[in-house]
Amino acid sequence: MLKSRLITAFILIPVVIAALFLLPPVGFALVTLAVCMLAAWEWGQLAGLATRSQRIWLSILCGLLLALMMFTIPDYHPFASAAIVKYALGASLAWWAVALVLVLFYPRSAAFWRHSCTLRLLFGILTIMPFFWGMLTLRQYHYSVNHFTGAWWLLYVMLLVWGADSGAYLFGRALGKHKLAPKVSPGKTWEGLIGGLVTSAVISWLFGKYAPLDALPLSLLACSVIAALASVLGDLTESMFKREAGIKDSGHLIPGHGGILDRIDSLTAAVPVFACLMLLIFRAI
């Protein structure tokens, strides 16, 4: 299992970085749209959709919704200033605040949504749609001035999340004794969380020192810490829904890594939260 995970990671990471820097905005949007449609397909299982046809329709409807939203924004209009994007990113803050409460009070909190397919589908929309707009908004940032500025910012967020995840795994394996959320994800520990945040802080410092980023230092630090914490919440939230659905992985698309949601669960929280804080609230870049 570990061997297949490493091989897949060594293949996927260069592909993701190449997509960030080499694809034009339209191509990047289409790839992100495809990822979100696959995520919606997998979320259908978490929402309780029993048949393959229902999940296919959910994936198609998700793609159509996101595509129609894109068509409402004029060409070359900055996404961050579009009202529909502001609402989507703002909704992400509200949703992840609610998700935090659901995780903290699980399994009692599940009594409110366990038997409601509609609510679980709504939770899926609030997870996938802001992620889509966070990805596109960061990638398009200052594109008319420098085609790669947004790619650097997206890579920064991804490295923060990957650092938090890897650091949590390594520190948790070596030092973990105190469970973080045993009823949601028994393997996660407070030691792992702290180790992940330390790893993210080192990555943030190194990236800020050597990468071409231009942001207010204190605002960047605050947004980075919140984004790293949000990534942990994204992971825990998906684990909570998988536990209720009685499944280990959201899918089997990626060898050794499970499904698309298993790979982007942390990013679905970190990317829109970071974009909303940096662009709309702190206006740090």
FIRODO-147031 format. One record per residue: x, y, z of N, C-alpha, C, O in turn. Coordinates in steps of 0.001 Angstrom, whole numbers, plus 524288, in hexadecimal, padded with zeros to 5 digits. Atoms other than C-alpha are relative to their C-alpha. Layout:
<dotis>
XYZXYZXYZXYZ...
</dotis>
This chain:
<dotis>
8033C7FB47800008000080000800008035F804EB800008026C8088B7FCFC7FCA67FB687FFB880ABA8099D803BD802F1800CF7FADE80392805387F90E7FD227FFA7804EC81258806677F7587FC98802637FBB67FE51805D87F8D9803827FDEA8040A8069C808FF7EE9B7FEAA805B48010B7FE1E808C27FD608010B7FA877FEA3803B3815A47F5F68047C8037F7FE498039D807AF7FC187FB707FCE38015F8119381A867F3E080090800857FA13801AB804BE7F80F7FF917FFDE805B2811CC816D27E5837FBF6803B37FDB37FD32806E67FA54804297FC9B801F0804C081D767E31F8011F805B9801398002D809267FDFB7FEC07FAA27FE8080926829957EA8F80444802497FC8A803EA806CB7FAE97FBBA7FE1E8034F815BD82AA37E2A67FE21801247FA7680075804577F7BA8022F7FEFD8053480D8982A377D6417FC57804B48001E7FC92808167FCB58040B7FBF97FFDB80271833207DA7C8021E80573801338004B809467FEED7FE207FADD7FE6480A3583E207E0C980243803147FB6B800D9807A17FAC67FE2D7FD0B80498811BE841E97D4647FB9B801577FC337FBAA805837F9CD804687FEEA8037C80520840D17CC8A7FCE1804AD801F57FB5C8080E7FEE5802F47FBA67FDB17FE1A84A087D5EF802F78051C7FF4D800A68090E7FDD37FCDC7FB408007F8094E853DF7D5C680020801CD7FA4E7FFC3806777F934800087FE9F8058D809EA853537C6EE7FACB802727FE777FAAF8063D7FB83805267FDD28012F7FB3B855D17C6317FF8280590802147FD27808E77FF8A800467FACC7FDB67FCAB861987CF29802AE8040E7FC918009E808537FBC47FCC17FC248029F807318682D7C7127FF7A800017FA0D80099803F47F78B7FFF580067805AF8050D8637C7B9307FAA8800987FD777FA478024F7F8FD805297FF9D8025E7F666863107B71E7FE19805AA7FFD97FEDA8088A803A18027A7FAD38001F7EF9486F8E7B28C7FB357FFFB8038A7F9737FBCD80523804797FFCD7FC677E428874507BAF17FB797FC7C7FE6A7F9257F9EB801C08046480348801AC7D9F186D597B2A48013E7FA41800DC7FDF87F750802CC7FE778056D7FF367E16B860947B2DC800157FE8D805BC7FE607FA4E807387FFDF8010D7FA5D7E3A1861A17C17B7FA787FF9E8022D7F95B7FC488057480571800287FE3C7D532864867C3967FD687FAD87FE8B7FA777F8A9801A980258804EF801B97D14D8587A7BBB9802067FB68803377FF077F7ED804A17FDCE804307FCC87DA9284FAD7C34F7FDAE80031805807FC3A7FC29807B08024A7FF667FAC87D59F8552B7D03B7FA477FE5C800037F86B7FBED803B88057980197800817C7A98534C7CB8C7FF807FA177FFEC7FC057F7ED8026F80022805BB800377CA78845027C8658010E7FDA38055E7FE867F9D8806E87FED2801E77FAB57D06C842F97D5E47FB35800A3803887F9EC7FD2380691804A07FF087FCBF7C4678490B7DC417FB817FC547FE8F7F88E7FAAE801FA80415803AC801A07BB4A8406F7D43E801167FA88802257FD7B7F7D3803D37FE98805047FDB27C2B7834537D8A57FF178000D805E47FD597FC2E80827800EE7FF827FA647C2158394E7E6997FA287FF9E8013B7F89B7FD3480516805A7800467FF3E7B35983B177E5387FE0A7FA687FF677FAA27F8B0802538015780581800B47B23B82D227E016801007FCF18050D7FDBF7F9D1806B67FEAC802C97FB2C7B911828387EC5E7FCBA801E8804937FB5F7FEDA808078032F7FDF57FBB37B155831357F54A7FA8E7FD897FFF27F8147FD00804098051C802818004A7A4F282AC47F05E7FFA87FB46803867FB927FA47805D97FFEB804817FC887A8ED81E9A7F7CA7FFAD801B3805B47FD0D7FF2F808DA800357FDFF7FAA67AB148269A8042E7FA9E802268014E7F8F580213805D18052F7FDBB7FF2B79DC782CF6802467FBB57FBE4800407F7457FD13801AB803D68042F7FFBF796F981FD9801677FD547FEBC7FAEB7F9567FC0E7FAE68023780165805167943A81F187F2CF8018B7FA607FEC88062B7F9257FE527FEF18059F80028792F88107D7F0EC801AA7FE077FAA9804957FA397FA4F7FF0B8022780538793CB80EDD7E23880427803167FD0C80500807B67FE0E7FC0C7FD868033E79E75811C87D8617FDA8804687FCBA800228087A7FC12802717FBFF80348794FC819757CFC87FEF7804FF803147FF8680947800F8800E67FB5B7FCC3791918229E7DAFF8051180310800C08051A807DE8008B7FAF97FD5C7FF3079FE4825817DD6C801F8802707FAF0804758068D7FB067FE8B7FDB68050C7A236827B87CEEF7FD17805227FF217FF65809087FD83803177FB3D800A7797248318F7CE80801E08044F803B5801F5808E4802437FDED7FC207FC5479C93838467DA9E804F8802777FDD1805A8807377FE1B7FB297FE0F802497A9D4839797D3FA7FEE4803AC7FB708014B807D17FB02801577FCC2804887A3BA83EDE7C77A7FD9A80536801B67FF05809567FFAF802867FB397FE2179B35848A47CEBF803EC8039E802A3803A080862802127FBE77FCD07FD8E7A6E484D2B7D6B38032E802C47FBCF80434807737FC397FD037FDA08043D7AEA184F6F7CA3A7FD058044B7FD3F7FF3A808667FC0F803347FC0E802967A363856C87C3D67FF70804E38035A7FFB4809428015D800917FB8D7FC727A17B85F617CFD3804F08035B7FFF0804A4808217FF737FB177FD147FFE67AFD7863287D05B80105802A27FABF802E1807107FA907FF327FDC1805347B0728654E7C1A07FC75804BD7FF2B7FE30808B77FD1A8039C7FB9C8008E7A45C86E087C1D5801C4804AB803408014280927801987FDFF7FBBF7FCBB7AA31875DD7CCF380498802B77FD518051C8077D7FD9D7FB967FDA8802D27B688877E07C4D47FE32803977FBAB80084807B47FAC4801E77FCEB804617AEA487CFE7B9677FDA080531801AE7FCE7808AE7FE72802287FB0F7FE1E7A8E4887AD7C1F98043980425800C980304808BF801807FBB17FC4F7FF2A7B66788DDF7C3768023F8018A7FAB6803E67FE1E7F7C47FDFC7FE4C8051D7BAC88961F7B7C3805B37FE627FF3F8088F7FDB38030D7FA93801598013C7C7888928D7B0ED803BC8040D80249802C1808C28022D7FBC67FCC67FDDB7D3C8897CF7B7687FE4C80335804C080122806B380671801B07FD5F7FB367CBD989C7E7C313802897FD3F804A1802357F876805037FD85802917FB7E7D36889A137CFC67FBFF7FD008033E7F80C7FF30804E5803B7803377FD1E7CCB888EE97D6C77FF1580222805807FAB3802048077B800797FE517FA8C7CF88894B07E4317FC2180472800B77FA1C8053380504803A77FBA07FF8A7C6E98A0837E12D7FA7D7FE9B7FE397F6FC801E47FE7B8052D801AD801BF7BB66898A27DBDB7FCA57FE8E804B37FE6D7FBCF808398036E800D97FB7F7AFC6898317E51A7FF257FA388010F7FF217F8918059380124805887FF487AD10889C87E2C5804997FD3080289803D87F97B805817FB598025B7FDAC7BB16886607E67780076801AC805B7801CB7FE81809147FFD27FE257FA987BAA488ED07F2A97FC2D7FCF6803697FD787FB7C807CD803DC802F27FD057AE3C887E57F707801CF7FA62800D9801237F837805177FE398056C7FF967B42187A7E7F43A804607FF82804078044D7FBF1807407FBB1800397FC4A7C0A387D597FBCB7FE2C80153805837FFF87FF0680955802317FEC57FADD7B900883A8806CD7FCFE7FB6E802427FD257FA79806F8802E7804997FE387B054877A780772803AB7FBD78022A802357F8D8805A17FC49803E57FE167BC8386F70809708015F800F8805BB801DD7FD47808C77FED57FED27FA877BFAC8768E816197FB8E7FE45803867FC6E7FBFE807AB8048E801867FCE47B1DC8746781B0A7FF9A7FA11800637FEA67F7F48049A80088805AA800057B1AB8661A816F7804197FD678037A802D27F9D58066F7FBF5802967FCE47BEB0862A581D3F7FF7F80147805C7801497FE4580913801417FEF47FA7E7BA8086967829D07FBE37FC23801E77FC3C7FA1F80641803FC803E37FEAC7AE77860A1829B9802717FA8D8004D8013D7F789803D87FD79805208000C7B6DF854CF8263B8032D7FF22804F18035C7FAC7806F97FCFE800727FB227BF8F8579D831FE7FC7C7FE53804897FDEE7FAFE807B0803B78016A7FBDC7B3B6856E383AEF7FE407FA4E7FF547FDE37F76680324801B280563800FF7AF2F84A3C834648042C7FC178019C802F57F7FF803D27FBB4803907FE9A7BC8A844018364E800C67FFDA805EC801707FBAA808317FF187FFC77FA5D7BE22848A6844587FBE27FD008031C7FD0A7FAB68072D8043C802797FD187B0F58433A848607FE3F7FAD17FD9F7FA247F8C07FF088012D8051F8023B7B123836D684029800D77FBC68043A804AE7FC218071A80431801868039C7AA6682D25841457FAA080265801267F6E38017F7FE428051D7FDB37FECA79F8A834F2847EF7FE218038E7FB9E7F978803B97FA75801887FC5D8042079FC483F0183CF77FDB87FD367FB447FAB97FF847F84C801E9802EA8049179CF88345B832F47FA217FF0E8003A7F7B37FDE57FC3E805A2800CB7FF8778F328331A838427FCF3803FB7FCBE7F87B802FF7FB42802AF7FBDE802EA78BE283FB5830FA800447FF317FA1A7FD058014D7F73F7FF6580085805A87909483B58823898007D7FA5C7FE20800717F95D7F96C7FF058057A8016C7928082C9D823CB7FBEB7FDD57FC427FD3F7FB067F89680446802408031B785378297A81DD77FE05803B57FBC47F9E1802CF7F97F801AB7FC38803EC78485835218149F803CE800087FB67808198022C7FBBE7FCCA7FFED804BA789E3832D88070B80095805907FDF4804B4806FF7FBEE7FFDF7FA9B801DF7867C840ED803A78042D8032E802CC807228060E800547FC127FD1A7FD0578ED08467980E96805817FE537FE81808F88019B7FDE57FAC8801E48015F79A5983DD180B218018F801B97FA7E80627802B97F97A7FED97FDE68053379946841FD7FCE48015D805D080057804DE807AA7FD9F7FED07FA7A7FF317990C8502B8016180583800A980222808678041F800777FAAF7FFC67FDE37A54F84DB380954803FF7FF117FBAC808278017D7FBA27FC828010C8045E7AB8E848417FD08800A0804BF7FC7A804F4806017FACD7FFC87FB41803407A809854627F5238035480429802A780677806C48001B7FD127FC147FD137AD9C85D157FFDC805BE7FE9180092808EF801E2801F67FA8E801B07FFF07BA21855177FF7180283800AB7FAAA806DB802B17FA457FDAA80033805387BC4D853E47F0CC7FFD7805487FD34803B5806D37FACC800827FB1E802EB7B73B860DA7EB5A803F480429801BF8068B8066C7FE627FC0D7FC1D7FE7B7BFBD86A077F3B8805927FE417FEAF808E98017B7FD717FAD4801F9801897CB758612C7F124801148015B7FA4D805558032D7F8FE7FF707FEC68058F7C946862E27E28380156805C17FF3C804F78070A7FC5B7FF217FA73800B77C88D871A97E39B804FE801D5802A58077E8057B800C37FB0A7FEA57FD8E7D400872697ECFF804927FEB57FC758083B801CA7FC007FBDE801938039D7DC8686AF77E34E80067803D87FB77804AA805AC7FA337FFEF7FC92804977D894873757D7BF80172805978017080439808347FE817FEE47FA9E7FE6F7D948880477DF34805C3800CA801208080D804AD7FF777FA687FF8B7FEEC7E70187DDC7E436803347FF6B7FB03807038023F7FA397FCF9800D2804CC7EBB0878C77D70C7FFB4804C37FC678037B805F87F9B08009D7FB8B8037F7E65D884AE7CFEA80252805048023E802A9808F47FF807FE427FB3B7FD627EC0488E5D7D9AE8047D8029A7FCFA80885800297FC087FC267FCD0802D57F3A6899097D257801DB7FD637FAF68064D7FE2A7F94E7FE68802E3804B37F3B6890777C6338016C803AB7FB8D804E9802787F8787FEE77FC558043E7F39D89C367BD218055380299800928078C804777FCBD7FAE47FDA87FEFD800198A1457C381804557FBF07FFA38085B7FCC57FD237FC32804477FFFA807498947D7C5BF7FD007FAD97FFF47FA017F9C38038E802FD804D5800A280214887587C10C800F67FC13804657FDE67F86D805107FE8B804037FC32808B38801A7CC3E7FF1880199805AB7FFF47FE7180932800D57FE3C7FA9D80541888477D8417FC137FC8E802DB7FD137FAC480735804048033B7FD8E7F8DC880B17DB14801C07FA64800C2800517F7E58049C7FE048055C7FF817FFB2873B87D8AD803737FF7C804CB803357FB8F8078F7FCB1800187FB51809B3877167E3277FCB880005804F87FDF87FD4E808BC803487FFDF7FB567FEE787A557ECCB7FD3B7FAC7800E27FCD37F8F58055180281805157FF697F7BF86DA77EA1C803E37FBDC801CD802A57F8A1805237FBF8803B37FE538045B865ED7EB5E80147800CF805C18022C7FD0D8089E7FF027FED77FA7E806B386CCE7F84D7FBF37FD6D803897FD537FAE48076280427802587FCCD7F9828688C7FDB98006A7FA087FFF67FFCB7F781804027FF8A805AC8005C7FB6F85AB47F8C28048D7FDF78034A804157F9F2805E37FB8B801A77FCD3808CB859C77FF1A7FEC98007D805D2800777FD3B808EE801B07FF847FA92802FB85ED080BD57FCE27FB31801AF7FDC77F8F1805D68036C804727FEC07F8C68541280B69803187FAEB7FFFE8028F7F7BD8038F7FCDA804C8800328023D849708073B803BE7FFC1804A4804A37FB92806D67FC847FFD87FB8080BA684DDD811DE7FD2B7FEB1805087FF2D7FBC68084880311801237FB4F8010784D9A81C417FE997FA39800437FEC77F7D78046F80185805818002E7FCB584016817D9804A97FC6B8010D8044F7F8CC804327FB578034B7FF5780A6583A41816E6802498009A8057A803C57FCC3807F67FDF07FF1A7FABC80F02840A8823827FCAC7FD678042A7FEB57FB2A807E780386802807FC3B802FF83BDF82AC5800CC7FA188000D800BC7F7A5804307FF34805AB8005E8055582E09825D4805157FE63802AF805267FAB7805CA7FAE7801797FDDB813C982DBA8296F80049800F2805DD802047FD8C808CB7FFCF7FECA7FA6A812948347A8369A7FC237FCA1803087FD307FB008076F803D9803557FD638066082CC1839D1801F67FA7A800B48011E7F81C804CD7FDDA805417FF9980D1D81FDF836F28044E7FFBA8041D804C27FBDB806EE7FB89800187FC768190D823A883EEE7FE9D801768059D800B27FF3580951800FB7FDD67FAC58132B82B0D84A617FA4D7FFB6801B97F919800D18063E805967FF9B7FEE080465829B2849B77FE227FCA6804857FED57F7E48048380244802C37FB817FDE182616856987FA77801E08012E7F72A7FED3802E4805057FDB57FE8B7F25482F418584F7FC9C800937FB1F7FE0E803547F7748036E800188048D7E70982D2684EDC7FD92805617FF057FBDF8080A802A68023F7FAF9801837E23E839118476F7FA167FFBB7FFB37F762802EC80213805AC800AF800A07D4A38345C843A37FEF37FA297FF817FDDA7F8457FB398004D805BB8003A7D39B825EC847337FAEE7FDE37FDBE7FAE97F9A77FB77804FE801E9802037C541824BE843817FF61800F27FA277FBF17FEB57F7A5800377FED58059A7C7C782A2F835E9804657FD457FD1B803797FA8B7F9417FB6780246802817D59A825ED83264803DB7FE63804408070F80190805EC7FCD8801C97FB887DC5A81DA983CDE805DC8007D7FF2C808C5800A8803007FA637FFDE800FF7E9A781E82836408027E8054F800CB80745805A5801347FDD87FABF7FF957EB3B82D3B837B2800E880181805B27FDBB800528091C7FE8D7FE857FAAB7F1FC832DA843B080135805D48004A80222808667FC557FE8E7FA887FF2E7F4998402C849A1805B7800E87FEAB80723805087FCA47FA7C7FF85801588032083DAB8481B800B68006F7FA13803EE803727F8287FFD07FFBA805AB800ED83B47839AE7FE33805497FDFC800858076D7FA5C801F57FADC801997F8FC847D88386E8042D8042B800C380517807617FD4D7FBEC7FC1D7FEEC803C384FD683ECD8049D7FF437FC46806C6803107FA467FBBF8010B803A980E1C8492C836817FEB3801D07FA7F80210803D87F7BA801AB7FE3D805228064884C0482A4D80029805E47FF86801BE807F77FB7C7FFE67FA4980018804E785A5D82DDA8059B8020C7FFE5806BE805E97FD457FA767FE72800128138D85B5F83089802417FF3A7FA8B80517802937F8937FE2680108805518166385525823517FDF5804197FC3C800D9805FC7F8E4802457FBF38036180D1D85EAF81CB08029E80543800E780379808387FD357FD6E7FB057FED18139586A1C823AB8055F8004E7FD75806E8804687FB777FAD38001F80287820FB865F281EAB7FF6B800C17FA1F80254803BB7F7B6800F37FF74805A281BA486483810E17FE7A8059C7FEB28004C807C57FACD801B27FA9F800E08151D871DC811E9804AA803B68001980512807327FCCF7FB707FC9F7FF89821D58783781635803997FF657FB4E8055A803427F90B7FC8A800FE8046A829FB871BC80BA47FDA7802037FAEB800578046A7F7BC802937FE59804D281FFC87462801017FFDD805F07FFAC800E7808317FB8E8002E7FA4E7FFF881E5F882898051580550802757FF13805B1806CF7FD117FAB47FDF18008982D1A8843F80519802177FF867FA6D804D5802FC7F8867FD918011E8050C8304C87E517F7E07FC47800447FB527FE0E800B07F6DF803BC7FFE08045D823B787E777EFC57FE41805A07FEFE7FE64808DF80289801977FAA28015D81EBC88A9D7E8967FA7F80149801E67F6EC802087FEC4805057FE937FDBB8139288D947F1ED800618057E8023E8046F8070F8044D8001C7FAA77FDF680F9E89B467F5C77FB0F80097803407F6BF801048012A8048D7FFA77FC83806D689C3D801B4801AE8026D805278064B80274806837FEE97FDE97FACC805D08A2C480EDE801737FB768039C7FE5C7F7D3804327FE06804887FD0E80DD9899CE817D97FC567FE198044B7FB537F96A804AD8034B801AE7FBAA804E8899BF823AE7FAD97FDBB7FE0C7F8EC7F9D980021804D9802098023E7F8BB897DD81B86800E47FAAA7FD8A7FDA77F7267FE167FEBC80505802617FF4488CE7813F98009A7FBD0804287FEB67F7718037F7FF48803C67FBC88033988642820A47FAC57FE598024A7F9CB7F9B480311805178012F7FDB07F58488743826567FCBC7FC9E7FC547FA667F8C27FDFE8031A802F4803CE7EEFE88261819E6802357FA847FF317FF457F6CB7FE607FD878051A800C17F8D4877518188F7FEC37FC5C804877FDA77F7C1803B580141803387FB6B7F6868727D8266A7FA527FE3A7FFCB7F9287F9A9800BF8058B8015D8004D7E7C6872F4824A87FF0D7FC0F7FBA27FBF47F86E7FC43800A0803A8804647E8DB86C1081778801FF7FA938017D7FF937F6A7800207FDE38050B7FE4E7F15A8615781D6E7FC387FD4A803C07FB627F89180366803E0802417FC6C7E76C85F65828597FB227FE507FD037F8DA7FA3D7FE298048A801698032E7DC6F85F6E81E5A800F47FAF27FD0C7FD557F7DE7FC4D7FED2804D3802D67E36F854A4816D97FF277FB38803777FD4F7F72A801A8800F2804507FC4F7E2FE84C11822F87FA237FF26800A97F84C7FAB6800D6805AA800697FF7C7D49084F1B824817FD957FD777FB2D7F9F27FA5A7FBA8802018026E804C37D22084B7181646800C07FA23800127FD477F7327FE857FED9805957FF907D89083E4D818947FC567FD61803E37FA247F93F802C7803638023D7FBEE7D0DB83BDA8251A7FA4F7FFD57FE3F7F77E7FC1F7FF71805727FFDB801BE7C40C83FD781EC77FED37FB977FC357FACA7F9027FCA3800DE804528039B7C58A8363D813A38001F7FAC7802E07FD147F742801A87FFC7804CB7FCE87C96F82BB481D757FADA7FF14802DD7F90D7FAA48034E80504800717FD467BCEC82E8E824FA7FBC17FDFE7FC547F8C27FA837FDC2803F9801BD803B87B46F82CFC818D8801097FA667FE287FD5C7F7667FD5E7FEC08055D801897BB9D8209E814CA7FE947FC2E8045E7FCB27F7E28034F80162803647FB977B9B081AEF822617FA1E7FF12800237F8597FAB480117805AC800A2800107AB1F81D818217D7FE397FC9A7FB6C7FA697F9B47FBDA801668031D804987AAC38175E813E78020A7FA6C80056800937F70E7FD3B7FDEA805417FF4C7B24780B9F818BC803FC7FE6B7FBF18044F7F9D67FA847FC0E80133803FB7BD4F80CA580EC88054D801FF801D8805A2805A1804F97FAAB7FE797FE917CC0F80DBC8101180221804267FC5480482807F27FE117FE2B7FC4B803EC7CF2A814E28035D7FB61802157FCED7F77A7FF5E7FC34804477FDBB8030E7C6BB81E1B7FB697FFA77FD967FA967FB957FDE17F80B7FFE1802828051E7CACA816CA7EF19805037FCED7FF5F807F37FC388031D7FB578032A801017D57180EB77E8B6802BC801CF7FB09805557FEBB7F8697FDE57FDFE804E37D9B0817847DD97805EF800678000C808797FF7C7FC127FA5D7FF157FFA27E77E81A397E28B8027F7FB8380308801547FADA807A67FD9A804817FD5F7EFBF80E2C7E5CB802DA8018F805048063A804FC805007FD7B7FF007FB037F3AE80E237F4117FE0C804CB802D57FF80805AF80754801CD7FB217FDA27ECA081AF37F6BA7FA12800558007B7F80D8042980293805B27FFC07FFBD7DE35817A37F5987FDBE8031E7FB8A7FF5A802887F70C802B67FD02804037D5768211A7EE65801E18059F7FFA8805838073B8025E7FEBA7FA78800A67D60682F357E9FA7FF22802FF805188026880626806A8801197FD447FB1B7CFAB833F17F6868040A7FED88042B8054D8023E807547FBFF801607FC377D9C182CA87FE87804F6803337FF2D807E580415802E17FB547FCF6801357E45D834A47F7B07FF1E805D780090802CE808B5801B3800E27FA557FFEC7DDD5841FB7F7927FCE1801BD804C27FB83806548052D803517FE827FB917D63784193804698024C804998030A7FF6D808208049C7FD8C7FBA77FD337E01F84A8580B177FFF4804F67FCBC7FF2A8093C7FECB7FFED7FB6E803737E0FE8537C7FF457FAA08027E7FF717FA398073B7FEBC8053D7FDC9800937D236855047FE737FED680405804377FBA58078880370800A37FC1E7FBDB7D30085C6680B40804298043C7FFA7802EF808DE800117FBB17FC417FFBA7E064862D580A6B7FFEC803F77FB92800D7808997FC787FFA97FC7B804857DF908688C7FCAA7FBF680466800427FD76808F47FFE0803BD7FB9E7FFDE7D2B38702A7FDB38009680372804D67FFCA8082D8048D7FF3E7FCE47FB417D5708745E80BB780497803BA7FF488043680853800A27FB707FCB1800E67E2F287973807F87FEBA804517FC0C8001E808D97FCDF8015A7FC25803FC7DDB38803A7FBC97FC6E80434802377FD2A808D78012A803B17FC437FDC17D298886918034B802BE803B8803C4801D7808708039E7FD4D7FCBF7FC277DB6188B6D80E45803DB803B97FD5C803F3808607FE947FBE67FCD1802617E68189052805A87FDD2804187FC3F7FFBA808827FC20801E37FC8E804237DE7D896747FABA7FB7F80384801AD7FB238080480005804D47FD237FED27D1B889ABE800E47FFD5802678056C7FD7E8068A8062A800657FE047FA9C7D39989C9980F7C804C9803488017780442807E0802C87FB437FD177FEA67E1C88A0708121380201803547FB6D804D3807247FC337FE117FD62804BB7E4378A4DF8040A805F18009D8004880816804DA7FF857FA667FFFC7FEFB7F24F8A12180674803477FF927FB1A807FE8007F7FB4B7FD0180058804DA7F62F89EF57F8437FD18802E77FBA47FEF4803177F736
</dotis>
